[in-house]
Amino acid sequence: MKNILISLSLVFCISMARAQHIRKNYQEMTAMEIADYDAALQIFWNSGSLAMNNHNWFAAMHNTHFGTNIHAGGGGQNFTSFHRFFLLHWELVLKSTNAAYSYLQLPYWDWRVDPPKTAAPVNPGTLPGFWAFSFLPLSNFSTWTGLTRTPSFAPGNSLMLPTMSTYASAMAQSPFFPNFSFDLEGNNHNGPHNYIGGTMASGTSPLDPIFYSHHAMVDKIWQDWEDDLVGQQTTFPSIPYTVPGYNTAHGWNDNLDANSCMDSRIIPFRWDFTVPFEDHDVWYAENGIVILDGANNTDFQVTGNNKIYRYTTNGSPVLGGSIYIGDLMRAGTSVVADNKGGFEVAPGTSAHFRAGGDITLLPGSVFYSGGANEITFGIITAPNGF
């Protein structure tokens, strides 16, 4: 049975609403989502020469700054911050390719467990659900100039990918720089680039769409580290700490500050002057659950209008996906009370919550009345539904 526990019932119109960024494992995508994602990618690739609508621009931008501090070879201070802005930028453009695809989110590839770390070969016969054969097969991009792969799918080569142990090692590192950042890049980030090879092993790696799912996993680990302990926080060398590429000196719209993106739930950004500068919030679902909460003894506050928090998984025969709202944390496969910060919707805010499975409100979830408040909850049945 699908449940909404502690629901607030209000009438609303969802036109003009904007889906927030709830990123999930690509293996939770439905067939419709995968088809729409590919269609959006093809539009993205063929849509022109401007920064806001050309896939090639992202590869060129990354390659231009490849030897700077966005990687350890150039100091590494902006490894996490540059790629966080870069992913959000790319995701926003992908979602804007067509109104029908605005519901899409950037999925991540959890290479800790996918593919299994065994000596078995990785091929369509042994692992048909692996992204290279199902979600982003190279055959989908045969017309994309410059995109190649030389994958190490031979028996035993999956052992070169990061594991739950390398993840645990990164999570145990402190302080943020250089310890955590270098461990994250060297022991978790580098292996998948080399495993795929070809374009992914070069400065123009963003030409390959799997780049973004790979880096979404890297970004998820950074957010996991930020959420792990109260007071454990990213510290950059100075304030402001300019991000390569994302500043006016490099032709960007605004001077973006690495210190302003330490929490994925609050990322100030705009990809063009024609769209408003606003805080974007990015959340990471895992194993069928997304938790909406705060951090470092501070509640996360939803402000603005028409915010949609939408999460589904490819359940069978119906959709799955559970949203938990409150001061919460994961404990294995369970969700338990936390003491780091809750989730609140400010007065005058319209916010809508949609799940394929359950929506549960627990202590730490606060919904204020007043102004033009409009708060709704609903279970959805269509993969692209609201």
Secondary structure, 3 states (H helix, E strand, C coil): CCCEECCCCCCCCCCCCEECEEECEHHHCCHHHHHHHHHHHHHHHHCCCCHHHCHHHHHHHHHHCCCCCCCHHHCCCCHHHHHHHHHHHHHHHHHCCCHHHCCCCCCECCCCCCCCCCCCCCCCCCCCCCCCCCCCCHHHHCCCCCCCCCCCCCCCHHHHCCCHHHHHHHHCCCCHHHHHHHHHHHHHHHHHHHHHCHHHHCCCHHHCCHHHHHHHHHHHHHHHHHHHCCCCCCCCCCCCCECCCCCHHHCCCCCCEHHHHCCCCCEEECCCCCCCCEEECEEECECCEEEECCECCECEEECCCCEEEEECECCCCCCECEEEECCEEEECCEEEECCCCCEEECCCCEEEEEECCCEEECCCEEECCCCCCEEEEEECCCCCCC
